[in-house]
Amino acid sequence: MKSLRLILSNPRYFGPAWAFASLNILFGTWAIYIPMVKEDLGIDKATLGIALFFLSFGVFTVFPVASRIVNYLGVGRATWYGILGLCLTALFPLMANSFLTLALALFFFGSANGLLDIAMNTLVTEIEKEDKQNFMSASHGFFSLGGVLAGLGSFLILVFENRMLHMIAAVILVLSVNLIFSKRYLHIKAAPVEKEPFSFRNFKPLLLLGVVSFVVMASEGAIVDWSGLFLKEVSLAPEALWGAGFLGFQITMTLGRFLGDAISARIGSVRIVALGSSIAIAGYLCVLAGHTYMAILGFALTGLGFSVIIPELFRIGGNVKGVESSQGVAFIAGSGYSGFLLGPVILGFLAEQYSLNTSFSVLLTGVVVVLFTSLLMRKNRIRKN
């Protein structure tokens, strides 16, 4: 918990961590109203799915240029502008009066989301370099806490009885806190790196990191979408326990991220990826055992294992020799989002054609690949913090 104490006791670290929370507070608040927006616009699930695709499209559109924007503005200012953009565009989807305006609104919301994602992860990477302090994992823990705050904010539906007032309240919360703490990081710029001509030697570490990011985020997306159905249809759990797997996954994910920095500082970034993937493998074996309570334990163990991997990938990606930190972070983020979006779709197809057991067996195989990939990362001597 050292990194959590560091964040809570020092404004220099709290500011970037609150940027992580901000993203999920606004995204989670929007997610609360998705069913209402669908009903008000009179669109079906397929049409809603197309609209939501534009949110992802906005994220992917900004990824290729995000590192240039971050380097041009400076990582501190890029983070602040990303927050401003997110606060503005978060209002757009709730103002939509047709499918077309909803799709456009989600595209801009996604673009702001993508820019802030790259900027804030690069910002933490740069502060870690300057201060020789690890708090990347705890910052991702604040992202998880942002989702919790958004979930608790669902009780405000009865208070405001107006979705725009609810979102405006969330925006005011996010903006006011960031306004106080942003001055602590506005001046920060990415440290210059010694650029080298393109070579596979430089690209290979990022390729390995991208594979890990894709697999882990695909698993996260699959558990979010499919854990309840697995407990219902495979483990034959009672209805009261259908959400227990997802809840256990989220709790251990948050806890693990607050513990991850101290473990990383002790054993190193690459070893913690191997440790996390080993725990996730044990988790999937418990899930595939089929018993309800073993499956719930398995989902919790998987969340604990995955909790430390993605923050470490951003840390490692921002420190690859000969690659600018913003470019490394953008590559990891792009690979991860691809997995998060495609994973549930692929797993759904496998579940339909074969079974949910087959789908989760594929996820287990993917994590085994992550374990072996971590050994390759270590062999390639990626710079550790």
C-alpha positions as CSV (number, residue, x, y, z in Angstrom):
1,M,0.0,0.0,0.0
2,K,3.1,2.3,-0.1
3,S,2.1,3.7,-3.5
4,L,-1.5,4.4,-2.2
5,R,-0.1,6.3,0.7
6,L,2.2,8.2,-1.6
7,I,-0.7,9.2,-3.8
8,L,-2.9,10.3,-0.9
9,S,-0.1,12.2,0.8
10,N,1.5,14.1,-2.1
11,P,-0.4,16.3,-4.6
12,R,2.2,15.6,-7.3
13,Y,1.0,12.0,-7.4
14,F,-2.6,12.5,-6.5
15,G,-3.2,14.7,-9.6
16,P,-2.3,12.1,-12.2
17,A,-4.1,9.3,-10.2
18,W,-7.3,11.4,-10.1
19,A,-7.1,11.7,-13.9
20,F,-7.4,7.9,-14.0
21,A,-10.4,8.0,-11.7
22,S,-11.9,10.9,-13.7
23,L,-12.0,8.8,-16.9
24,N,-14.0,6.0,-15.3
25,I,-16.3,8.3,-13.3
26,L,-17.5,10.0,-16.5
27,F,-17.5,6.8,-18.6
28,G,-19.3,4.9,-15.9
29,T,-21.9,7.6,-15.5
30,W,-22.7,7.5,-19.2
31,A,-22.9,3.7,-19.0
32,I,-25.7,3.9,-16.3
33,Y,-27.9,5.7,-18.8
34,I,-27.4,3.4,-21.8
35,P,-30.7,1.5,-21.3
36,M,-32.6,4.8,-21.0
37,V,-30.9,6.3,-24.1
38,K,-31.8,3.2,-26.1
39,E,-35.4,3.4,-24.9
40,D,-35.8,7.1,-25.6
41,L,-34.3,6.8,-29.1
42,G,-36.4,3.8,-29.9
43,I,-33.5,1.7,-31.3
44,D,-33.0,-2.0,-31.0
45,K,-30.0,-3.8,-29.5
46,A,-28.3,-4.2,-32.9
47,T,-28.5,-0.5,-33.6
48,L,-27.3,0.4,-30.2
49,G,-24.3,-1.9,-30.8
50,I,-23.5,0.0,-33.9
51,A,-23.7,3.3,-32.1
52,L,-21.4,1.9,-29.3
53,F,-19.0,0.8,-32.0
54,F,-18.5,4.5,-32.8
55,L,-17.2,5.1,-29.3
56,S,-14.5,2.4,-29.9
57,F,-13.9,3.9,-33.3
58,G,-13.2,7.2,-31.8
59,V,-10.7,5.7,-29.4
60,F,-8.9,3.9,-32.2
61,T,-8.9,7.0,-34.4
62,V,-6.9,9.0,-31.9
63,F,-4.4,6.3,-31.0
64,P,-2.2,6.6,-34.1
65,V,-1.8,10.4,-33.5
66,A,-1.9,10.5,-29.7
67,S,1.8,10.2,-29.2
68,R,2.4,13.2,-31.5
69,I,-0.2,15.2,-29.7
70,V,1.3,14.3,-26.3
71,N,4.9,15.2,-27.5
72,Y,3.7,18.5,-29.1
73,L,1.7,19.7,-26.2
74,G,3.8,18.2,-23.4
75,V,2.5,15.2,-21.5
76,G,1.2,17.4,-18.6
77,R,-0.8,19.7,-20.8
78,A,-2.0,16.9,-23.0
79,T,-3.4,15.2,-19.9
80,W,-5.2,18.4,-18.8
81,Y,-6.6,19.0,-22.3
82,G,-7.7,15.4,-22.4
83,I,-9.6,15.9,-19.2
84,L,-11.2,19.1,-20.6
85,G,-12.2,17.3,-23.8
86,L,-13.6,14.4,-21.8
87,C,-15.7,16.6,-19.6
88,L,-17.1,18.4,-22.6
89,T,-17.8,15.3,-24.8
90,A,-19.3,13.3,-21.9
91,L,-22.4,15.6,-22.2
92,F,-22.9,14.9,-25.9
93,P,-24.3,11.3,-25.8
94,L,-27.0,12.3,-23.3
95,M,-28.1,15.1,-25.6
96,A,-28.5,12.9,-28.6
97,N,-32.0,12.9,-30.2
98,S,-31.3,10.4,-33.0
99,F,-29.1,7.4,-33.9
100,L,-26.9,9.7,-36.0
101,T,-26.3,12.3,-33.3
102,L,-25.7,9.5,-30.8
103,A,-23.1,7.9,-33.0
104,L,-21.3,11.2,-33.6
105,A,-21.5,12.0,-29.9
106,L,-19.9,8.7,-28.9
107,F,-17.2,9.1,-31.6
108,F,-16.1,12.4,-30.0
109,F,-16.4,11.0,-26.5
110,G,-14.3,8.0,-27.5
111,S,-11.7,10.3,-29.1
112,A,-11.3,12.3,-25.8
113,N,-11.2,9.0,-23.9
114,G,-8.4,7.7,-26.1
115,L,-6.3,10.9,-25.8
116,L,-6.6,11.0,-22.0
117,D,-5.8,7.3,-21.7
118,I,-2.5,7.7,-23.6
119,A,-1.6,11.1,-22.0
120,M,-2.2,10.0,-18.3
121,N,-0.3,6.7,-18.7
122,T,2.6,8.5,-20.2
123,L,2.4,11.2,-17.5
124,V,2.7,8.6,-14.8
125,T,5.6,6.9,-16.6
126,E,7.5,10.2,-16.8
127,I,6.9,11.0,-13.2
128,E,8.1,7.5,-12.2
129,K,11.3,8.1,-14.2
130,E,11.9,11.5,-12.6
131,D,11.2,10.6,-9.0
132,K,12.2,6.9,-9.0
133,Q,8.8,6.1,-7.4
134,N,6.4,3.4,-8.6
135,F,2.7,4.3,-8.6
136,M,1.4,3.2,-12.0
137,S,-0.4,0.2,-10.6
138,A,-2.1,2.3,-7.8
139,S,-3.1,4.8,-10.5
140,H,-4.9,2.1,-12.3
141,G,-6.4,1.2,-9.0
142,F,-7.9,4.8,-9.0
143,F,-9.4,4.0,-12.4
144,S,-11.2,1.0,-10.7
145,L,-12.2,3.3,-7.9
146,G,-13.6,5.7,-10.5
147,G,-15.9,2.9,-11.7
148,V,-17.0,2.3,-8.1
149,L,-17.8,6.0,-7.6
150,A,-19.8,6.0,-10.9
151,G,-21.7,2.9,-9.6
152,L,-22.5,4.6,-6.3
153,G,-23.6,7.6,-8.4
154,S,-26.4,5.5,-9.8
155,F,-28.3,6.3,-6.6
156,L,-28.3,9.9,-7.7
157,I,-30.8,9.0,-10.5
158,L,-33.6,9.3,-7.9
159,V,-32.1,12.6,-6.6
160,F,-31.7,14.5,-9.9
161,E,-34.4,12.7,-12.0
162,N,-32.6,14.3,-14.9
163,R,-29.7,12.6,-16.7
164,M,-28.0,15.8,-17.8
165,L,-28.0,17.2,-14.2
166,H,-26.4,13.9,-13.1
167,M,-23.7,14.1,-15.7
168,I,-23.1,17.8,-15.1
169,A,-22.6,17.0,-11.4
170,A,-20.1,14.3,-12.3
171,V,-18.3,16.7,-14.7
172,I,-18.2,19.4,-11.9
173,L,-16.7,16.8,-9.5
174,V,-14.1,15.7,-12.0
175,L,-13.2,19.2,-13.3
176,S,-13.0,20.9,-9.9
177,V,-10.6,18.4,-8.4
178,N,-8.4,18.3,-11.6
179,L,-8.4,22.1,-11.6
180,I,-6.8,22.1,-8.2
181,F,-4.2,19.4,-8.9
182,S,-3.4,19.9,-12.6
183,K,-1.0,22.8,-11.8
184,R,1.3,20.1,-10.3
185,Y,1.8,18.4,-13.6
186,L,1.1,20.9,-16.3
187,H,4.8,21.7,-16.8
188,I,5.9,18.0,-17.2
189,K,7.2,17.0,-20.6
190,A,8.4,13.6,-21.8
191,A,12.1,13.1,-21.3
192,P,13.9,13.1,-24.7
193,V,15.1,9.7,-25.9
194,E,18.0,8.8,-28.1
195,K,16.1,8.0,-31.3
196,E,17.4,5.1,-33.3
197,P,16.6,4.1,-36.9
198,F,13.7,1.6,-37.0
199,S,14.9,-1.9,-36.4
200,F,13.2,-5.1,-35.4
201,R,15.3,-5.1,-32.3
202,N,13.4,-2.1,-31.0
203,F,10.0,-3.3,-32.3
204,K,10.3,-6.9,-30.9
205,P,9.9,-5.9,-27.2
206,L,6.8,-3.9,-28.1
207,L,5.4,-6.7,-30.2
208,L,5.7,-9.1,-27.2
209,L,4.1,-6.5,-24.9
210,G,1.3,-6.0,-27.4
211,V,0.6,-9.8,-27.4
212,V,0.3,-9.8,-23.6
213,S,-1.9,-6.7,-23.6
214,F,-4.2,-8.2,-26.2
215,V,-4.6,-11.5,-24.4
216,V,-5.1,-9.9,-20.9
217,M,-7.6,-7.3,-22.0
218,A,-9.5,-9.9,-24.1
219,S,-9.8,-12.0,-20.9
220,E,-11.0,-9.0,-18.9
221,G,-13.6,-8.2,-21.5
222,A,-14.7,-11.9,-21.7
223,I,-15.1,-12.1,-17.9
224,V,-17.1,-8.9,-17.7
225,D,-19.5,-10.3,-20.4
226,W,-19.5,-14.0,-19.8
227,S,-18.8,-14.8,-16.1
228,G,-22.5,-14.5,-15.1
229,L,-23.6,-16.8,-17.9
230,F,-20.8,-19.3,-17.1
231,L,-22.0,-19.5,-13.4
232,K,-25.6,-19.8,-14.6
233,E,-25.2,-22.4,-17.4
234,V,-22.0,-24.4,-16.5
235,S,-21.8,-24.2,-12.7
236,L,-25.6,-24.2,-12.3
237,A,-25.3,-21.5,-9.7
238,P,-28.5,-20.0,-8.1
239,E,-29.6,-16.7,-9.4
240,A,-28.3,-14.8,-6.4
241,L,-24.8,-15.9,-7.3
242,W,-24.7,-15.1,-11.0
243,G,-23.0,-11.8,-10.4
244,A,-20.6,-13.1,-7.7
245,G,-17.9,-14.0,-10.2
246,F,-17.8,-10.5,-11.7
247,L,-17.9,-8.9,-8.2
248,G,-15.0,-11.1,-7.0
249,F,-13.1,-10.2,-10.1
250,Q,-13.5,-6.5,-9.6
251,I,-12.7,-6.5,-5.9
252,T,-9.4,-8.4,-6.3
253,M,-8.6,-6.3,-9.4
254,T,-8.8,-3.1,-7.3
255,L,-7.0,-4.6,-4.3
256,G,-4.2,-6.0,-6.5
257,R,-3.6,-2.7,-8.2
258,F,-3.0,-1.0,-4.9
259,L,-0.5,-3.7,-3.9
260,G,1.2,-4.1,-7.3
261,D,3.7,-1.2,-7.1
262,A,5.3,-2.5,-3.9
263,I,5.6,-6.0,-5.4
264,S,7.0,-4.6,-8.7
265,A,9.6,-2.5,-6.9
266,R,10.8,-5.7,-5.1
267,I,10.8,-8.3,-7.9
268,G,10.7,-6.2,-11.1
269,S,8.2,-5.5,-13.9
270,V,8.8,-8.6,-16.0
271,R,8.7,-11.0,-13.0
272,I,5.4,-9.5,-11.8
273,V,3.8,-10.1,-15.2
274,A,4.9,-13.8,-14.9
275,L,3.6,-13.9,-11.3
276,G,0.2,-12.3,-12.3
277,S,-0.2,-14.7,-15.3
278,S,0.6,-17.7,-13.0
279,I,-2.1,-16.6,-10.5
280,A,-4.6,-16.1,-13.4
281,I,-3.8,-19.6,-14.7
282,A,-4.7,-21.0,-11.3
283,G,-7.8,-18.9,-11.4
284,Y,-8.9,-20.3,-14.8
285,L,-8.3,-23.9,-13.6
286,C,-10.6,-23.2,-10.6
287,V,-13.2,-21.8,-13.0
288,L,-13.0,-24.8,-15.3
289,A,-13.5,-27.2,-12.3
290,G,-17.2,-26.4,-12.7
291,H,-18.2,-26.1,-9.1
292,T,-20.0,-22.9,-8.3
293,Y,-17.8,-21.7,-5.4
294,M,-14.6,-22.9,-7.0
295,A,-15.6,-20.9,-10.1
296,I,-16.3,-17.8,-8.0
297,L,-12.9,-18.2,-6.3
298,G,-11.4,-18.7,-9.8
299,F,-12.8,-15.4,-11.1
300,A,-11.4,-13.7,-8.0
301,L,-8.0,-15.2,-8.5
302,T,-8.0,-14.2,-12.2
303,G,-8.8,-10.6,-11.2
304,L,-5.9,-10.6,-8.8
305,G,-3.6,-12.0,-11.4
306,F,-4.6,-9.6,-14.1
307,S,-4.7,-6.6,-11.8
308,V,-0.9,-6.1,-11.9
309,I,-0.2,-7.0,-15.5
310,I,-1.7,-4.1,-17.5
311,P,-0.2,-1.3,-15.3
312,E,3.2,-3.1,-15.7
313,L,2.8,-3.3,-19.4
314,F,2.4,0.5,-19.6
315,R,5.4,0.9,-17.3
316,I,7.6,-1.4,-19.4
317,G,6.3,0.0,-22.7
318,G,7.1,3.6,-21.6
319,N,10.7,2.5,-20.9
320,V,11.7,0.5,-24.1
321,K,15.1,1.7,-25.3
322,G,14.9,3.8,-28.5
323,V,11.2,4.3,-28.3
324,E,9.4,7.5,-27.0
325,S,7.4,6.8,-23.9
326,S,4.1,8.1,-25.5
327,Q,4.6,5.8,-28.5
328,G,5.2,2.8,-26.3
329,V,2.1,3.6,-24.2
330,A,0.0,4.1,-27.3
331,F,1.0,0.7,-28.7
332,I,0.2,-1.1,-25.5
333,A,-3.2,0.7,-25.2
334,G,-4.1,0.0,-28.9
335,S,-3.3,-3.7,-28.5
336,G,-5.2,-3.9,-25.2
337,Y,-8.3,-2.2,-26.6
338,S,-8.3,-4.5,-29.6
339,G,-8.4,-7.4,-27.3
340,F,-11.0,-5.9,-25.0
341,L,-13.3,-5.4,-28.0
342,L,-12.6,-8.5,-30.0
343,G,-12.2,-11.0,-27.2
344,P,-15.8,-11.2,-26.1
345,V,-17.0,-11.4,-29.7
346,I,-14.6,-14.3,-30.4
347,L,-15.4,-16.0,-27.2
348,G,-19.1,-15.6,-27.9
349,F,-18.7,-17.3,-31.3
350,L,-16.8,-20.2,-29.7
351,A,-19.5,-20.6,-27.0
352,E,-22.2,-20.7,-29.6
353,Q,-20.4,-23.2,-31.8
354,Y,-18.9,-25.4,-29.0
355,S,-19.5,-24.5,-25.4
356,L,-18.6,-22.0,-22.6
357,N,-16.1,-24.5,-21.3
358,T,-14.3,-24.3,-24.7
359,S,-14.3,-20.5,-24.5
360,F,-12.7,-20.4,-21.1
361,S,-10.2,-23.1,-22.1
362,V,-9.1,-20.8,-24.9
363,L,-8.7,-18.0,-22.3
364,L,-6.6,-20.4,-20.2
365,T,-4.4,-21.2,-23.2
366,G,-4.0,-17.4,-23.8
367,V,-2.7,-16.8,-20.3
368,V,-0.3,-19.7,-20.7
369,V,1.0,-17.8,-23.7
370,V,1.3,-14.7,-21.6
371,L,3.5,-16.6,-19.1
372,F,5.8,-17.8,-21.8
373,T,5.9,-14.4,-23.4
374,S,7.0,-12.9,-20.0
375,L,10.0,-15.2,-20.1
376,L,10.8,-14.0,-23.6
377,M,10.5,-10.4,-22.4
378,R,13.0,-11.1,-19.7
379,K,15.3,-12.7,-22.2
380,N,15.2,-9.6,-24.4
381,R,16.3,-7.4,-21.5
382,I,13.6,-4.9,-21.6
383,R,14.6,-2.0,-19.3
384,K,13.0,-2.4,-15.9
385,N,12.3,0.2,-13.4
